[in-house]
Each structure stands twice: as structure tokens, then as C-alpha cells.
Amino acid sequence: MSMTPFEIRLELLKMSKDLLVSEFDSKKQSLVESWQTEVESAKIAGVTSPVYPTLPTFPTEKDIVSKAEALNNFVSQTSPEVTIKGKK
């Protein structure tokens, strides 16, 4: 059963959202873990703890649509035609 163009666009939007949210979560987790390590080091050294990091921006609707368009452009590319030259 083939998908309709509407279903394909919907799947691309879902995929884009999932990719961007996963990227956001990964960046956020990395920043927070690094900060926690720095806080522990500061406690041990007896110095002031670092300020909480600025977290990445959560993906917006515009970001998701833009990513979906990029994915669509990628999957919509047609392969260049292969030309076979005859022997001379």
C-alpha cells in the first residue's frame, strides 16, 4: 500500500520533529552533565560554583518545517543518469 503525498509530508514532519528534539535533548543533557561536573569540582576546590549554562532553544515549528523541507529535498533527488560511452 503506497502512501499519499499528505501522508508522506506528515511522516517527514514527524521525522523532523523527532530528529530535532533528540538533538535538543542530547545537547541539553551534555551541557547539564558538564555543569554538574564543574559544580562538584568547584565544591571540592572550595570555589564558587559556575552559573547554570544557557540551554539550547527547543525546536520551533519553523525549525521542524525547515528540516522536513531539507529531508524532502534530499529524498526527492533523482539519481543522475549514467552515460556509457562506447569504445572507440
C-alpha positions in Angstrom: 0.0 0.0 0.0 1.5 3.3 -1.1 1.4 6.5 0.9 -0.4 9.6 -0.3 1.6 12.8 -0.6 -0.2 14.1 2.5 0.9 11.0 4.5 4.5 11.4 3.2 4.6 15.1 4.3 3.2 14.1 7.7 5.8 11.4 8.1 8.6 13.9 7.1 7.3 16.3 9.7 7.2 13.6 12.4 10.7 12.5 11.5 12.0 16.1 11.5 10.5 16.7 14.9 11.9 13.5 16.3 15.4 14.3 15.0 15.4 17.9 16.3 14.0 17.0 19.7 16.6 14.2 20.0 19.3 16.7 19.1 18.0 19.2 21.6 17.8 16.6 24.4 21.3 15.4 23.6 22.8 18.9 23.7 20.9 19.8 26.9 22.0 16.6 28.7 25.6 17.2 27.7 25.5 20.8 29.0 23.9 19.9 32.3 26.2 17.0 32.9 29.2 19.1 32.2 27.9 21.8 34.5 27.2 19.2 37.3 30.8 18.0 37.0 32.1 21.6 37.2 29.9 22.2 40.3 31.3 19.1 42.0 34.9 20.2 41.1 34.1 23.7 42.5 32.8 22.3 45.8 36.0 20.1 46.2 38.2 23.1 45.4 36.2 25.4 47.7 35.5 27.9 45.0 32.3 29.5 43.7 30.1 27.2 41.6 29.7 28.0 37.9 26.5 29.6 36.7 23.9 27.3 35.2 24.5 27.0 31.4 22.3 28.6 28.8 20.4 25.7 27.3 19.8 25.3 23.6 16.5 26.6 22.2 13.7 24.0 21.8 12.9 23.4 18.2 10.2 25.7 16.8 7.5 24.9 14.3 9.6 26.8 11.7 12.7 24.7 12.6 10.7 21.5 12.1 9.2 22.6 8.8 12.6 23.7 7.6 14.1 20.3 8.5 11.2 18.5 6.8 11.8 20.5 3.6 15.5 19.6 3.7 14.6 15.9 4.1 12.1 16.1 1.3 14.6 17.8 -1.0 17.1 15.0 -0.2 14.7 12.1 -0.8 13.2 13.8 -3.9 16.5 14.0 -5.7 16.7 11.8 -8.7 19.9 10.0 -9.5 22.0 11.5 -12.3 21.7 9.5 -15.4 24.7 7.3 -16.1 26.0 7.7 -19.6 28.0 4.9 -21.1 30.5 5.9 -23.7 31.1 3.4 -26.5 34.6 2.2 -27.2 36.4 4.0 -30.0 
